[in-house]
Amino acid sequence: MSQRNRQLPKNWDAYERGRASSFGSLESVPEGQQQEYSTSATSEARDVPGLQPPHADREHGLRHRKSSIAVRFDSIRRMGGVNSIDNFARSFQRAAAYNQITPVRRGSVSLHGDEEEDDIGGEEESTPTQGQSLLGQQIQAAGPDGLPSQEQGQQSNANETSSLLPTASHRSHRSSNHDSAGRFGTSYGSISSRLTESAQRRASILIHQQHVASVRAMQQGEVYKDEGVRPVEAEVQPDGEVIERVIGQSTVPMTVFNSTNVLIGVGILALPLAVRYSGWVIGLSFLTFAALATSYTARLLARCMDTNTGSTTYGDIAYLAFDHWGRALVEVMFILELTAANVALVILFGDSMNSLLPRLSVIAWKIVISVGLIPLNFVPLKNLSITSVLGVVSCLGIVGIVLVDGLISPHSPGSLRHPAQTHAFPVNWRTVPLSLGLFMAPWGGHSVFPAIYKDMRHPKKYGRAVKYTYIFTYGLDFSMAVLGYLMFGDFTRDEITSNILLSTAYPTALSVLVVILIAIIPITKVPLSNRPIMDTLNKKFYIDLRQMDPKARVHSEASLKHRIGRGTVAIVCNLVQLAVSIAFPSFDSIMALMGSVLCFTICIILPVAFYLKIFSTEGNVIALKERVFDWFLIIFCTALGVLGTVFAILPKDEIRAH
């Protein structure tokens, strides 16, 4: 028998199956010695890097076998192909990290530097391949464009001086990818030739940064395995154009589910009060306007992202349009929006728990929830994503309980069988501006729409996903607004759940269930909303583990100073939200202020401004009618936002909101 057949296999599949006639296979071992040989061979394979079986018992060298029940459950989880339960779970887990404020370029902080390194120049992208997987070594050897590493080295020297400029390989040669409003993903991964010159330069910088981050992520092996780099595919068009696009993983149902999870929140509980402030005609008309306007701007964000493959977040689009100051403005706006949303959750929890258990004051309940949620700020994000779906289930459950209570109660107020007195137009016109922010608050999901679009398996279907998302969300918001106002009329409170809990006409079990559902919402939402705030602050203080190379990461994890810094940031976030909730205890005022100042700006004004700025070229990429409509949206929504902000700040006694 030759020595060639005695060599150990080079991969696990070859070792597990082997050859039928090779030396040392189970078929060539006597029957009574197969168990002994299998054990010794597995221990021998343990010494060969890369050959360890994924489920091997380290003590006995035996593989774990799944039971028939586990295999049955696995088959159920994988039913449905791309829309299987497993893929839905992974998509939802990725969606939990969509709400990041600014992208993190991995490896941008080294052990020996206190300042953040620039990802544009002076990057050393070649590191030893020791410790990498075989696949990672093959990808690095092939280079980013599929060429051998030597050829890549020759080309990199030739193009070193022009790496930041839009080249022909990055530029789209289509006439325009914005000819129709429903056309998405047609030039995904290229730089549009219709952009302004400054936007083209920034797009090239983003593409370069993403490439550097991808190379570093592959070189660092399993350190960032939860933030895996998605591959890029190339599509050759009939006219010879080569379009590169990031391969997403979420299908249309997954995208609709993730988008709906973003849009459904506690803002829905204040919609009945908004209708009471504005009346049926103005209230429902403006609710419809808010849905249509934010749906339009969600599509505009996708058009802006279609210009290049380097933009991954809302902040990147702001950078393309208005350079670094645009991204800085977005960071401030997002931190304020997330903080206001968490403050509203704390207020909602305190008011609801005090209605059911009045022995503790409202402030005491706010302290309980704020301090009690501090440990969840240190829980890994992938674990928080599992429970975040409970927030959506809780909101849907509250809507269902309101409907059931309305059908149960026979007398007004609080009954759907005998509706309360309502008004087509507002009784007090001073309260109409206060309702503007309340109607806008439920639509504040544009901060994550770019990441949702980026993760789509088929970006061309983004328009369909947005349509389905807004149809369902608008129907839910419309139902809550109508049900709440019909049931309580002029007695509608700032939170519709307060009306339910203060009434004795409803079953006690349903009231307790409402409180439980309300308690679940902040527990699942507040830690997720705190994570982007914490990451942004940690990045500013250069203690964010995500932006560090492996050596700096190990040093920071062991550094007492860095650990105290990250812990302080996590604690201060909750304490600040607690202080604001005590200083401004009105739920509707917080929601109205958030909707007027932040949602108008983030969801309508800024997306339209980005679109006009990025595509404001002499080639008239944007049609005249669309340009006029966009400017009308900016001016009209700015006026409404300012008006709503002023009335949200004014005391309610002055506008007689009570």
N, C-alpha and C positions, 0 to 999 in steps of 0.2 A: 504494500500500500504506500503510495507516494506521500511525501511530506506536505505537498500542496493541499491535499484533502484534510490534513490534520490542522490547518490553520483555523483560527477562530473566525466566525462570521463578522462582517463589517457593520451590520445593522440588526435590530431586534427581530424584524420579520424573518430574516434569513436564519437567525439563531432559533427562533421559535418553531419554524417549519422545517428548515434544513433541506437536504436533498434525499431522494429515496434511496440512493445507492452510495451516499457519502459515508466516510468513516465516522463512527461515533453517533450516528443517528439511532433513534430508538428501535428502528426496524432491524438494525444489525446487532443489537444487544440481546443476549439471552433473556427469556421472559422473566426469570426470577430476579434479574439484576437491573430491570428498567427503572424501578423506583430509586435505587441507589445511584444509578448513573444520572438520572434527572436532577437529583439533589446536588451531586457534585458538580455537574455541568453548570447549574445555575449559580453556584457559588463561584465557579471559575469565571462566568460571564460578569459577575459583579465587579471584578477587577478591571474589566475593560470599559473605558469611558463610553457613555452613550448606549450601552447594552442593557442597562437595568430595566426590568419590566416595570411598568407604571404601578402595578398593584402587587408587587412582590413582598412577601413576608421577610423582613430583614433578619429575623431570628432563625427561621427554619429554611429560608430560601425557596418557599413555595408560593405559587400565585393564588390569590383569593379568587374564588369563583362566585358569581352572583347566584342568588337563589332564583327559582322560577318566578316567584312573585315580583322580585326586583326587575327581572327581565321583562315581565308583563307590564309593569309600570313604565319602564323605559320605552317600550314600544308605544304605549299610549301617549307619552309625552312627545314622541317624535311623529305622531300622526299628523297629517296635514301638509307635509312637505315644508315649504318655506314659511308657511303660516302655522307651524306646529307650536305647541305650548312652550317647548324649550326655546324656540326662536323668539316668541313673544316675551318670555321672561328676560332673555338677553337684551332684547331691544328696550324693554322698560328699564333695565338696569343701566344701560348706556344713557337713557334719557334722564336719569337722576343726576348725571354729571353735565347735562346740557347747559345748565344755568350758570356757567362760569362767566365771569365778567370780562376777563381778558385771557387770551390764550397764553399758555406756558410753553416756552421753547426749552425743551429738555436739555439739561446739561449746560445751562447758561451761567451757572455759578460754580466756580472751582474752589478747591480747598484753600488756596493761597491768596485769594482775592476777596476783599470786602465789598467791592463794587460789582455790579452786574456787568458781565461781559457783553459786548455787542455781537449779535449773531451774524452780522453782515460781513465784516472783514476780519482777516487774521484767524480763520477757523482751521484747525487741524483735524481733518476728518478721518485720518488713518490711524487706527489703533491696532494693537496686536489682536489676532483672532483667537488667542488662547482663551478657552472658556466659553467660546461661542458654540452654538449648535451647528450641525452639518448644514442645515438649510440656510442659516445666517451666513456661514462662510461662502456657500455657493452664490447667494445673492450679492454679497460684497465683491466676490470675484468677478461676477458678471457686470457689476456697475449699475448705476441707476438707469441707463438707457439700453441695457442688455448687451453692452460691448465688453470685451475683456478688459481687465484692470489696466493693462499696459496701454491699450489704446485710449482708455479714459484718461490716463495720466498725460498722454500727449495732447489730447484735446483740451484738457483743463488748463494747460499752460498757454495754449493758443488763445483761449477765450477768457483768460483771467481778468483782463482789463475791461471786458464788456459783459461781465456776468450779471450785472445789475440792470442792463438795458433790455428792453423787449426785443427778442430776436425772432427770426422767422419761425423757428421751431415752437415758440410759445404763442405766436400770434394767430388768431383765427382769421381765415381769408373769406369767411362768409360775408355777404352783404350786410346782414344784421341778424342778430338772434332775438330781436325784440319786435319783429314785425307784427306779431299777434300777442294778445295779452295772455293767452293760455299756452304759450310755447315755452317750455322750460327744458333745461339740460341739453340744449342743442350745441352749445359751445363750451360745455363744462370742462374745465381744465386748460383753457387757453386764455390769452389776453386779447380782448376785443380791440380791433383796430379803430373803433369809433369812440374810444375813450379819450379824455383829455390827456395831454402829454404828461402832466403831473400824476394823474391817476395811473397811467401805464407804468411810470417809474415805481410808484408805491406797490402796484400789483407785482412787479418783478421782484421787489424786495420781499414781499410776503411769500412768493413762490420759493425764493432762495432760502428763506428762514424755515419754511416747511420741509424743504429737502434736507437741510442740515439737521433739523430735529428728527427726521425719519432715519437718517444715517446713524445718528447717535443712539436712537432707541434700539436699532438693530445691533449696534456694537455693545450696548450695555446689557444684552441678554434678557434675563428674567426680572430685572429690577423693576421694569415698567410693564410687566406682562398684562396688567389690567388696563393699560393704556396702549394696547397693541396698535401698530401702524397698519392701516388698511392699504391694500395693494392698489396699483393704478393700472387700468387697462387702456389700450390704444385701439381706436376704431378708425378704419380707413374709409373715407367717404367716396362716392362714385367720382367726384371731381379730383380725387387724389389727396385731399386734405386729411391729415392725421390729427384726430382729436383725442387727447388724453383726459380721462375722467377718473375720479376716485370711486372705487367700487363700494357702494353703500350696502347695508344689510337689512334695512327695514323695508317691508312691503307697504302697500297703501293701507291695509287694515292696521298695521303696527303704527304707521305715521298718524292715522286718525286717532288711535287710542292714546298715543303720547301727546298729541296736540290737545285733545280733549282734557287730559289730565292736567295740562298746564292752565287751560282757560277756566276750568271749574274750580271755584274757590269760595271763600266766605263772603265775597262781594255780592253773591246772589241773595244773601239774607237781607240786604238793605234795599233791594229793588222795589218791594212794596211801598216802602217809605218814599222812594223817589217818585213813584207814580202818584202818591198822595200829595207830594209837594207840587207836582206839575200838572196833574189831571190826566184823564185818559188820552186825549188827543195829542197834546204836546209830549207827554211821557212816552207813550208807545212809539210815536214818530221818532223821537230822539233815540230810543233804544234800537230801532231799526237802522237809523243813520249810523250809530256807533258800530253796529255789526257790519254793515256794508263798507264803511270807511276802513275799519281795521282789517277786513278781509282783503280789500284792495291793496293796502300797504304791506300786508304779509306777502303778496305776490311781488310787490316792488323789491322787497328784500331779496327774494330769490333771483330776480333779474340782475340785481347788483352783484350777487355772488356768482352768477354765471360768467362774469367777466374774467375770472381767473380761478385757479385751483388753490391759491394761497390763502384766500379768505375763508375762515372757518367759524367766526363768531360775529356777533353784532358789532363788537369793538373793532374788528378788522374792516368792516364796511365803513365805519366812521373814520378809520385811518385812511382808507382809499379816498374818501371825499374831502376830509378837512385836516389831514395829517395828524400829528401827535396831539394837538389840542382837542381835536374831535374825539379821539379815544379817551382822553382825560375827562372830558365832559360826560361821556357815556359812563365811565367808571363811577363818577359822583352820582349821576342820576340812578344808576342801578343800585348802588348802596342805599340811597334814600328810599327807593321803591321797596327793596327787600326789607329794610328796617320798618317802614310803615306797614307793610303787610304783616310782619310779625307782631307789631304793636297792636294791630287790629285783632289778631288771634288771641293775644293776652287779655285784651279788654273783653272779648267775646266769652272767653273761659271764665273770667272773674264774674261777669254779670250773670251768666247762666248758672254757675255753681251757687252763687249767692241767692238766686231765686229758688233753688231747690233746697239748699242747706243754709239758711240765713244766720246760723250761729256764728259763722266766720264772716267777717266783713269782706267787701269786694276787694279792698287792698290786700287783705290777707290771702285771698285766693290767687291774686295776681303774683304775690311773692311765692306762693307754693309752686305755681306752674313755671315761673321764670327760673327759680333756683333748682327746681326738680329736673329741668331739662338741660342743665349745664353738662352733666355726664354724657348726654347724647351727642354733644359737640365733638367728643373724642372718639366716637364710634366710626369705623371705616364706612366710607360712602356706599360701598357695594351692599353692606348690611342694611343701611337706611333705605336703600332703594326698594328693598323687598316689602317694607311696610308702607311706603308712600302711597300705594294704590288704595290703602284704607281711607285716606283723606277724600278721594273721589267717591268711594262707596258711602262714606258718611254723609257727604253733601247730597247724594242721590237719596239716601235714606231719609234725610230731613225733609226733602221735598215730598217724598211719599207720605211721611207722617203728617205733614201739613194738610195734604189732600184728604187723608183718612179722617183727621180731626174735623175738617170742614164738613165732611159728609155725615159724621156721627152727631155733631151738635145740632139740635133742632132750632135753637133760638139765636138771634143776632145780639151782640157781635160775636164773630167767630164761627159763623155757619155759612155753608155754601147753599144750603136749602132755603135759607132766608138771608140773602146777602145784605150787608150793611149799606148805608147811604154813601154813594160815591158821586164824583163830579167829573164832567167832561173837560172842564177847564179849571185851573187852580183857583181856590178861594182867596188865597193870599199870593199875589204875583211876586212878592219879594222872595218867596221860597223857590221860585223857578231856577235861578242861578245855582242855588244849593244842590238842586237835583242833577245838574250837569255832570259833576264829578262822580255822583253815585251811579249814574248810567254808564260811565266810562270805566269805572273800577273793575268790573268783571272781565274786561278784554285786555288786561295787561299781560300778554304772553309773548310779545314780540322779541323779548330778549333771548328766547330760546328757539324761535322759528328758524334762524339761519342754521343752527346745529341740526335741527330736525330735518331740514332740507338736505343738508350735507350727508346725512346718514341714510337717505333713501336709496333703495335698490334700483329704482327707475325714476330719476329726477323729472322726466317728462310728465309723470303722473302727479306732480306736486299740486297742480291746479285742482285736480279732482279731489285730492286729499283735503285741501283747504276747504273746498265746497262742502264736502261731507261733514267736516269738523264744525263749520259754522252753522250748518243747518241743524245739527244736533244741539250744539251749545245755545244757539238762539232760541230754539224750541224750549229748552229747559229754563233759560232765563225768562222768556216770555211767560211760561207757565207759572213760575214762582211770583212774578210781578202781578199777574192777574189774580191768582189765587189769594195772595196775601191781602191785596187791596179790596177784593170782593168780600173777604171774610171780616175785616176789621175797619175798613173805611177810614173815617177821620180819627179813629183810635189806634191806627197803625203806629207802632213804636219803631225805634231805630233798628232793632233786630226783630225780625218776625218771630224768632224763637222766644223772645221775651213775652210776647203776647200769648204764646202757647203755654209757657211755664207759669204765668201769672193767672191764668184762667183755671177755674175749678170745674168747668164743664167737660173736660176731657178725661179719659181714663188715666189713672196714675201711672200705669205701666208704660204708656206711650210717652208721658212726660219724662219719666226716668230714662227711657230709651233715647229721647232727644238729648238729654244731658250727657249720656254716655257717648253719643255720636259727636257732640260738640267737643267733648274732652279728647276724643281721638284725633280730631283735626289738628290742633296745635302740636300734639305729641309727634305726629307724622310730618307736619309741614315746617315747623320752626327749625329743627335741626338741618333740614335740607336747604332752607333759605339762608341759614347762618353760614353754611359751608362756603359759598362764593364770597361772602363778606370776609370771612376769616382768611381765605386763600389770597384775596386781594391785599389785605393788610399785611399778611405774612410776607407776601412778595415785596411790598414796599420796604419792609424791614429786613429783607434778604434772609429770611428764616423759613421760606417755603421749601419743603423737601422736594416738591415736584420739579423745581428748576435747577436742582443740583446734580452734579455728576456723582458717580458712586462713592468716591472718596469723601467728597464734601458732605454727602448724605450721611455716611457713617459717622463722620465727625459731628455733624449737627445733631444726630440722634443721641450721641453720647454726651453732648455739651449740656451742662446744667443751665447755662445762660439761655441757650436756644429753647430748651424745653420749658423754662419758666416764661419766656417770651410768647411761645405759642399757646401755653396755658392761660396766660393773662389775656391774650386777644380773645380766646374762646369764652372766658368768664365775663369780660367787659361787654361783649356783644349782648348777652342776656341782661346784664345789669342796666345798660343804656336803654334797652327796650322796656324794661320794667319801669325805669324813671319816666320815660315819655308816656307810658300808659297811665301812670298815676297823675302826671301833670295835665294830660289831656284825656280825660276819662270817657269822652263821648265817642261811641263807635261810628256813628254816621258822620261826625266831623272829620275823623281820621280818614274814613273812606272817601269822603268828598274831597278832602285836600289831596289825597293820593291820586284820585282820578283826575282832578283839575290840573295839578302841577306836573305830575309824572306821567300818567297814562296818555294824556293828550300829547305830551312831548315825545315820549318814547314810541308810542303806537301809531301816531299819525304824522306829526310835524317833522320829526327827524328822518323817518324813512323816505318821505317825499323829498325832503331837502337833500338827502344822500343821492337819490335817484336823479334829481335835476342837476346836482353838482357833478356827478360822475359822468353823465352823458351830455353835458352842455358843450357840445362841439359845433363847429361851423357846418357840419354835414347834416344838421337837423335830424338827428336820430329820433328825437321825441317829436311827435306830430304836434302841430299848433294847438289843436283842440285839447289834446292831453296835457300840454304844457299849461294852457289857461286853466284847465280843471285842477291841476296840481297846485298852482299858485293860489287858486281860490280856496283849496283845502287848507293850505298853510295859513292864509290870512284869517279865514273863518274860524279855524280851530284855535288859533292863537288868541283871538278875541274871546272865544268861549272859555278857554283855559284861564285867561286873566280874570274874566268876570267870575268864574266859579271859584277861583282861589280867593278873591277878595271876600266873597260872601261866606266861604268856608271858615275864614279867619274871624269874621265879625261875630260878636256874641249873638246867640239865638234870640235873646230878648229884644234886641234892636230890630231884627227882621220878623219877629213874632212867629218863629218857626214852631213853637209849642202849640 
